[in-house]
């Protein structure tokens, strides 16, 4: 304790990371792509250092305010981030096998991009939790933050440009950011309460280093698109939580509405047939969402317990400045967010005995959702079943388990771009979720 009325808390974080991100750009080998010569490589050597320091003063029981009814927190936060990237893109495409209709005998590519990014965050924050009565409380939180950043890059094209004259870009944005929340809680009876919440959040801006390689490849991309603005989120929420049936049923329900300003939307684009020109872009948009979340845990009988959760979500993009690629027919404005299924559902049952034996079955369901913002490919709705059984002793437990019991095929990621010669037609590529897998877990608690 710093004094009789407060406690001092210090939280320090430091990370120093050397990261190599590298892949085979065309996803194949010489034999697979024959008779075409098709070989690309992409590598990003990244050095990232971050340092953060947070200092808090937290009220003790002796330091409560307003007639011993309010707990409080005051704090400051400082953070420094330094990141550098060294990106190499190189390769060739040779379609002489299509002579006399060939157009790349061969086509070569070799570019480099060096970028450096620094940011500083300085914030002050506070919180006040006040008991208005024996059953009601008011909670207030506020945070102000100053964000400053510096970015510079240098792009060199060794084949189609002048290596002695690299292209450079530089930005030095800054922003004052603020967020906070206010909530009112009311208890009903001994074990239930309702609440109302309004909160404002934010996310600092940033940069798209890889986008500097694509300048000039598309008329829709400008230097200004390398940087993107901070995002602001306004959230309205109401909920009910409680325990009923003499403690045998626990349940909660919440409804919410979120308004996202300058929403940081991450999409992808491909500007040429070069597979390494497939770049990810974070840009700003406008959007909103609303929905419902609920869960329950019911001790149905001495040996049986039921549990479940439900999420319902409706989302919509209201505005987006960048144009989609010409061969994408659908409009992004008016569409749902990516990876935002309209429903998620879990239902489960657990049987247990006084001797420590147990068995649990869970059914999970997810509604169809869009994979990305750059195209309209979707995952179909799917269901998976998990099972677990075993025994618990005082300190030991042994459980066997199976996940995705019926080996359901479902997709978690999806892409759409041109990769395969000679036409490089846009094609759907997907990543499957985990197949059926099983195992045994042995645990000891001491």
CORURRA-V835629 format. One line per field, one symbol per residue. ss: DSSP state (A for helix, B for strand, O for the rest). psi: psi as a letter, one per 20 degrees, with the letter a starting at -180 (. if undefined). burial: I if it has 9 or more other C-alpha atoms within 8 Angstrom, else O. Layout:
# CORURRA-V835629
ss->???
psi->???
burial->???
This chain:
# CORURRA-V835629
ss->OOBOOBBBBBBBBBBBBBBBBBBBOOOOOAAAAOOOBBBBBBBBBBBBBBBBBBBBBBBOAAAOBOOOOBBBBBBBBBBBBBBBBBBBBBBBBBOAAAOOOOOOBBBBBBBBBBBBBBBBBBBBBBBBBBBOOOOBBBBBBBBBBBBBBBBBBBBBBOOOOOOOOOBBBBBOOBBBBBBBBBBBBBBBOOOBBBBBBBBBBBBOOBBOAAAAAABOOBOOOOAAAABBOOBBBBBBBBBBBBBBOOOOBBBBBBBBBBBBBBBBBBBBBBOOOOAAABBBBBBBBBBBBBBBBBBBBBBOOOOBBBBBBBBBBBBBBBBBOOOOOOOOOOOOOOOOOBOOOOBBBBBBBBBBOOOOBBBBBBBBBBOOBBOOOOOOOBBOOBBBBBBBBBBBOOOBBBBBBBBOOOOOOOBBBBBBBBOOOOOOOBBBBBBBOOOOBBBBBBBBOO
psi->phahiqqpppoppppopopooqrohjkaaghhiqjqoooqqpqooppppqpqpppqppqrhijqrlkkipqqpqrqppqppppqpopppqaqpokiijpjjqinlrpqpoqqppqppqqpppqqqqqoopohahiqqpppqpppqpppqppqroppoigjaohimqpqqqqmqqqpqqraqpqpqpqobikqqqqpppqprrpqabqnghhhhiphhpiiprhhihqqrqqpppppqqrpqrprlkjippqqppqqppooplpopoarqohriohijoqppprqaqrrqqaqpqqqoonhrhippqqrqpppppqpphqphqqrqhjohqqhpirrqqlmqhqpppprqppqqhiiqqqppppppprqqqhriirkqqpqqrqqpqqpqbqpaghqqppqqpqmgjlppqphqqrorphpqihlqpqppqpqrpapqrapppqpp.
burial->OOOOIIIIOOOOOOOOOOIOOOOIIIOOOIOOIOOIIIIIIIIIIIIIIIIIIIIIIIIIOOIIIOOOIIIIIIIIIIIIIIIIIIIIIIIIIIIIOOOOOIOIIIOIIIIIIIIIIIIIIIIIIIIIIIIIOOIIIIIIIIIIIIIIIIIIIIIIIIIOOIOOOIOOOOIOOOOOIIIIIIIIIIIIOOIIIIIIIIIIIIOOIOIIOIIIIIIOOOOOIIOOIIIIIIIIIIIIIIIIIIIIOOOIIIIIIIIIIIIIIIIIIIIIIIIOIOIIIIIIIIIIIIIIIIIIIIIIIIIIOOIIIIIIIIIIIIIIIIOIOOOOOOOOOOOIIOIIIIOIIIIIIIIIIIIIOOOIIIIIIIIIIIIIIIIIIIIIIIIIIIIIIIIIIIIIOOOIIIIIIIIIIOOIOIIIIIIIIIIOOOOIOOOIOIOIOOOIIOOOIOOOOO
